[in-house]
């Protein structure tokens, strides 16, 4: 992990702001020392404070999966987690998965299998699919569909999403 510390505060925050909480979050291998409202969700912290906008705000109620990130290697809906409660955890967002010049194999499979349409849900779908590689999931397409059931695609690209995941798993 990089020892560089990013000391950005929430927009408009001043040292004298009452009620702000000092938090250091480890995101994509970089530490961020922040002053945040204790009620700030991890999703809002990522998007509004750190400008990591790959994680999407869909429903803001934990029902769509667009905000899926990894916390300590496990998937989590960022809209349901308070940022302050994630201090000391290792957080990975879609921005920490691959680069345009060197995609993660799961990202490459999503491209190859056309596993997106509008793209809004894609980062959450990929983050859940990556978790599938490390969590118990059967080999069948039905097993993959069940595992991914917390991620909604409003465009209905489910068949291609399953195909991409199976391709990345070496099953097709």
URRALIN-V352107 format. One record per residue. N is the residue number from 1. RES is the residue in one small letter. OMEGA is omega as a letter, one per 30 degrees, with the letter a starting at -180 (999 if undefined). Layout:
BEGIN
n res omega
N RES OMEGA
N RES OMEGA
END
This chain:
BEGIN
n res omega
1 x l
2 x l
3 x l
4 x l
5 x l
6 x a
7 x l
8 x l
9 x l
10 x a
11 x l
12 x a
13 x l
14 x a
15 x a
16 x l
17 x l
18 x l
19 x l
20 x a
21 x l
22 x a
23 x l
24 x a
25 x l
26 x a
27 x l
28 x l
29 x l
30 x l
31 x a
32 x l
33 x a
34 x l
35 x a
36 x l
37 x a
38 x l
39 x a
40 x l
41 x l
42 x l
43 x a
44 x l
45 x l
46 x a
47 x a
48 x a
49 x a
50 x l
51 x l
52 x a
53 x l
54 x l
55 x a
56 x l
57 x a
58 x a
59 x a
60 x l
61 x l
62 x a
63 x a
64 x l
65 x a
66 x a
67 x a
68 x l
69 x l
70 x l
71 x a
72 x l
73 x l
74 x a
75 x l
76 x l
77 x a
78 x l
79 x a
80 x a
81 x l
82 x a
83 x a
84 x l
85 x a
86 x l
87 x a
88 x l
89 x l
90 x a
91 x l
92 x l
93 x l
94 x l
95 x a
96 x a
97 x a
98 x l
99 x l
100 x l
101 x a
102 x a
103 x l
104 x l
105 x l
106 x l
107 x l
108 x l
109 x l
110 x l
111 x a
112 x a
113 x l
114 x a
115 x l
116 x l
117 x l
118 x l
119 x a
120 x a
121 x a
122 x a
123 x l
124 x l
125 x a
126 x a
127 x l
128 x l
129 x l
130 x l
131 x l
132 x l
133 x a
134 x a
135 x a
136 x l
137 x l
138 x a
139 x a
140 x l
141 x l
142 x l
143 x l
144 x l
145 x l
146 x a
147 x a
148 x a
149 x l
150 x l
151 x a
152 x l
153 x a
154 x l
155 x l
156 x a
157 x a
158 x a
159 x a
160 x l
161 x l
162 x l
163 x l
164 x l
165 x l
166 x l
167 x l
168 x l
169 x a
170 x a
171 x l
172 x 999
END
